[in-house]
Amino acid sequence: MADPRPVDAPWPELSWPIEDRVELVGEVVHLTTSDPDADAAELFAAIDHDVVWSHIPGRPAGPEELAQLLRDWSAAPDWHPWTVRLRRDVGGVPAGSIVGMTSFLGVSVHDASLEIGATTFTPRVWASAVNPESKRLLLAHAFDVLRAGRVQLKTDTRNHRSQQAIARLGAQYEGTLRRHFRRADGSVRDSVMFSIIAEDWPRVSERLAARLRR
């Protein structure tokens, strides 16, 4: 394989952890650091659908189990969960409602990299501006504020809808990790890997902005 950056310059470490009370605000969505006690009940009601968890392991059985999951993620040094609320009505869901969650995870300060994942939205806002605008806000914070050099995204090889959504962001397919980890049904999934790097970000940002304008 040829070296794609033969004159690569040193890159600073990632700025981490995220400062308290950071909010990511778009036209359609508003992302805040997840509050397990305040968010869990409404969040659970939004994402408690079989179709949401069909390709994601670890489905919580109820609001308290979801709250504990959020507590565990919040306590992890390489994880930052976000709660996603609407700023205007979408798909019959009123403004102000919690419609899902997402996270920064797998953070490597030394390598200036992180992953965007653990993303679930109520099916009522699928195929809307909610996911692309959420991803644009997260990517902008990762690259422009945290100074990430790489952001990766992965999904189950069986989850074609998720693969298409990630590709539409402008992420580059990198390969498939075979027999990567166990699904909820006991089978072992292959994970399809995508990434966006700092050199891609200006193009990806404009692509997402144009898509949201449409």
C-alpha angles and dihedrals in degrees: 000000000000118000105252092201107035093165096041113163124220112277124215121244119264116272102242148203105034114248119254119270095016110160128189110211127189136163094270107019140039119203121201132173106273116260106202095202097043100037108035101084097049093038092052091051090051098050102031095112128119092228091056093056099036092107101023123084124216101048108184117234095217146348095284092052089050090048090053090049090053090048091052092049092046091052094051112098093221099046136077118178122205130200115217120217131178122248091193137016115287127178092347092307110125125237113270094036123128108241103173151318140255137176150208105231142159089043117184110189093185094051094039092232139123142165131239109216150112085085119165129164133180109262088239090077099040114124090023133105091272099091099039093046092046090051092047091052092048094046092048091052092046097049104028101036108021092036095229117180094196136025118186132195128190138183142175114283087232093055100088094164091058093046090053092047092051093047091051089058088065096253117151121239109238104177144281126284104217121221088358104162142336124279123220090260092057097256118121117243133215112227122220109216128211132171144188117202130197092261089056096047101087090053094043092047093053092045091054092045091053091047092051092048088057 
